[in-house]
Amino acid sequence: MDEQDISVLLCGMRRAWACAVVVAWLLAGGCAPDAITPDWTRIEPSVAAPDFTLPQLDGKPVSLSGLRGRVVIMEFWATWCGPCRFSLPSLEVIYKKYRDQGVTVLLINNDEPPEAVRKWAKKRFTAPVLLDEGAAVAARYGVQGIPRLFIVDQEGKLVYAHEGYGGGLERNLSLILEALLSPAPADHG
């Protein structure tokens, strides 16, 4: 077997491996339109979300407990974070789509000077941008890497967590929100 034969063999093996990966992804529900991707963590049993009060960029404070009755999506982010630059526009889309349906999106900046956040966020977001000076709230939520997203249900309980950005954010959030916002089935017992 010469070098060309080995090269052809390796190329074929790489193609076979790539096909196997795609098939495994498809079988695992990677393209199922009604399945949340496996990189999302469902928090079971749900736990009470730690309350906090943080200032918005415009100075008005926001308390998590003041949003009880709404679904709250919180993402911890920073202006220097590359993946955050992909997730934040998707969160803005979700905010605009669902804000009149009982959903709030909080974009929680992780310990940057307000001037830097204001300059970067200017004209990009209508969702509330909060300032977590000293990253005290991030620490209470165990945030070690960003972007880090949490979903709090209408009762103030943490129900989902997601770390990083791998695409599909709007689709996954839409599936989760549709489930959280749909009326509970009536008990006929």
C-alpha positions as a printed NumPy array, in Angstrom:
array([[  0.   ,   0.   ,   0.   ],
       [  1.562,   3.317,  -1.049],
       [  0.997,   6.866,   0.297],
       [ -1.8  ,   7.603,  -2.18 ],
       [ -3.712,   4.468,  -1.131],
       [ -3.309,   5.404,   2.522],
       [ -4.489,   8.952,   1.789],
       [ -7.6  ,   7.652,  -0.006],
       [ -8.296,   5.23 ,   2.847],
       [ -7.972,   7.992,   5.484],
       [-10.171,  10.337,   3.469],
       [-12.84 ,   7.645,   3.257],
       [-12.565,   6.979,   6.981],
       [-12.962,  10.694,   7.742],
       [-16.069,  10.835,   5.525],
       [-17.506,   7.756,   7.241],
       [-16.792,   9.262,  10.662],
       [-18.425,  12.565,   9.681],
       [-21.489,  10.701,   8.389],
       [-21.683,   8.689,  11.619],
       [-21.572,  11.893,  13.68 ],
       [-24.362,  13.473,  11.604],
       [-26.515,  10.34 ,  11.863],
       [-25.976,  10.168,  15.633],
       [-26.956,  13.837,  15.946],
       [-30.109,  13.275,  13.903],
       [-31.057,  10.187,  15.916],
       [-30.504,  12.091,  19.148],
       [-33.121,  14.625,  18.08 ],
       [-30.733,  17.251,  16.789],
       [-33.192,  18.361,  14.161],
       [-36.442,  17.507,  15.914],
       [-38.433,  20.753,  15.772],
       [-40.089,  20.105,  19.131],
       [-37.029,  19.051,  21.144],
       [-34.854,  21.274,  23.3  ],
       [-31.202,  20.527,  22.564],
       [-29.318,  18.519,  25.2  ],
       [-26.99 ,  21.4  ,  26.134],
       [-29.836,  22.929,  28.186],
       [-30.07 ,  21.904,  31.843],
       [-33.547,  21.428,  33.281],
       [-33.332,  22.163,  37.012],
       [-35.299,  19.428,  38.746],
       [-36.616,  19.896,  41.225],
       [-36.801,  23.612,  40.577],
       [-35.407,  25.816,  43.327],
       [-36.15 ,  29.37 ,  44.43 ],
       [-34.102,  31.858,  42.432],
       [-31.932,  34.04 ,  44.698],
       [-33.497,  37.492,  44.815],
       [-31.489,  40.559,  43.857],
       [-31.881,  44.218,  43.073],
       [-29.585,  45.748,  40.447],
       [-29.513,  49.158,  38.747],
       [-30.335,  49.454,  35.067],
       [-28.099,  51.474,  32.786],
       [-30.515,  54.383,  33.252],
       [-30.232,  53.982,  37.039],
       [-33.7  ,  52.568,  37.798],
       [-33.354,  49.48 ,  39.992],
       [-34.885,  46.123,  39.039],
       [-35.682,  43.442,  41.613],
       [-36.187,  39.852,  40.607],
       [-38.948,  39.503,  43.215],
       [-40.739,  42.448,  41.579],
       [-41.096,  40.37 ,  38.399],
       [-42.986,  37.512,  40.092],
       [-45.783,  36.313,  37.813],
       [-43.598,  36.705,  34.725],
       [-41.101,  34.313,  33.165],
       [-37.645,  35.883,  33.514],
       [-34.707,  35.08 ,  31.262],
       [-31.434,  36.338,  32.753],
       [-28.134,  36.282,  30.938],
       [-24.812,  37.201,  32.514],
       [-22.517,  38.735,  29.878],
       [-19.697,  41.212,  29.182],
       [-18.752,  43.47 ,  26.276],
       [-15.439,  41.61 ,  25.751],
       [-17.147,  38.186,  25.509],
       [-17.188,  36.88 ,  21.917],
       [-20.035,  34.348,  22.36 ],
       [-22.108,  37.034,  24.12 ],
       [-22.078,  39.046,  20.887],
       [-24.038,  36.183,  19.301],
       [-26.424,  35.416,  22.168],
       [-27.451,  38.977,  23.068],
       [-29.106,  39.825,  19.706],
       [-31.085,  36.562,  19.956],
       [-32.209,  37.529,  23.45 ],
       [-33.323,  40.924,  22.125],
       [-35.453,  39.124,  19.502],
       [-36.993,  36.919,  22.224],
       [-37.654,  39.979,  24.401],
       [-39.496,  41.783,  21.616],
       [-41.473,  38.665,  20.673],
       [-42.576,  37.646,  24.187],
       [-42.538,  40.769,  26.389],
       [-46.29 ,  41.29 ,  25.93 ],
       [-46.919,  37.64 ,  26.809],
       [-45.485,  37.752,  30.327],
       [-41.744,  37.38 ,  29.658],
       [-38.917,  39.655,  30.784],
       [-35.33 ,  39.415,  29.585],
       [-32.627,  40.816,  31.873],
       [-29.188,  41.359,  30.346],
       [-26.934,  41.37 ,  33.418],
       [-23.526,  42.847,  32.705],
       [-20.797,  41.124,  34.646],
       [-18.751,  43.783,  36.483],
       [-17.837,  46.343,  33.825],
       [-17.834,  50.136,  34.171],
       [-21.258,  51.633,  33.346],
       [-19.718,  53.942,  30.711],
       [-18.243,  50.991,  28.796],
       [-21.53 ,  49.08 ,  28.953],
       [-23.547,  52.142,  27.902],
       [-21.239,  52.836,  24.937],
       [-21.365,  49.211,  23.732],
       [-25.086,  48.601,  24.355],
       [-26.22 ,  51.975,  22.963],
       [-29.045,  51.492,  20.42 ],
       [-28.596,  47.698,  20.468],
       [-31.092,  46.668,  23.137],
       [-34.533,  47.514,  24.395],
       [-34.357,  44.705,  26.974],
       [-33.254,  45.929,  30.399],
       [-29.465,  46.032,  30.815],
       [-28.506,  45.619,  34.474],
       [-25.156,  46.349,  36.118],
       [-23.756,  43.67 ,  38.443],
       [-20.936,  45.7  ,  39.962],
       [-18.442,  43.42 ,  41.662],
       [-20.244,  40.4  ,  40.118],
       [-21.986,  39.749,  43.453],
       [-25.191,  38.462,  41.833],
       [-23.203,  36.329,  39.374],
       [-21.448,  34.756,  42.366],
       [-24.791,  33.981,  44.044],
       [-25.831,  32.152,  40.877],
       [-22.528,  30.271,  40.64 ],
       [-21.56 ,  31.899,  37.347],
       [-18.029,  30.898,  36.41 ],
       [-18.124,  31.458,  32.642],
       [-20.171,  33.678,  30.363],
       [-22.542,  33.835,  28.67 ],
       [-24.549,  32.086,  31.377],
       [-28.331,  32.065,  31.12 ],
       [-31.041,  31.179,  33.646],
       [-34.802,  30.932,  33.273],
       [-37.038,  31.716,  36.242],
       [-40.685,  30.666,  36.1  ],
       [-43.719,  32.711,  37.152],
       [-43.401,  31.431,  40.739],
       [-39.811,  32.666,  41.057],
       [-38.166,  29.256,  40.651],
       [-35.103,  28.438,  38.564],
       [-36.217,  25.964,  35.895],
       [-33.48 ,  26.042,  33.213],
       [-29.814,  26.941,  32.909],
       [-27.576,  27.217,  29.868],
       [-23.899,  28.007,  29.494],
       [-22.11 ,  29.31 ,  26.413],
       [-23.493,  29.859,  22.951],
       [-23.791,  27.161,  20.333],
       [-26.586,  28.448,  18.124],
       [-30.28 ,  27.622,  18.263],
       [-30.884,  29.971,  21.196],
       [-34.086,  31.511,  19.815],
       [-35.52 ,  28.112,  18.882],
       [-34.747,  26.562,  22.268],
       [-36.055,  29.573,  24.187],
       [-39.239,  29.627,  22.096],
       [-39.884,  25.952,  22.909],
       [-39.263,  26.523,  26.619],
       [-41.364,  29.695,  26.735],
       [-44.285,  28.126,  24.874],
       [-44.325,  25.338,  27.485],
       [-44.031,  27.748,  30.441],
       [-46.669,  30.128,  29.094],
       [-49.25 ,  27.514,  28.106],
       [-52.088,  27.029,  30.562],
       [-51.774,  24.036,  32.856],
       [-54.13 ,  21.193,  31.956],
       [-57.319,  21.194,  33.988],
       [-57.546,  18.594,  36.735],
       [-60.627,  16.496,  36.038],
       [-60.103,  14.138,  38.963]])
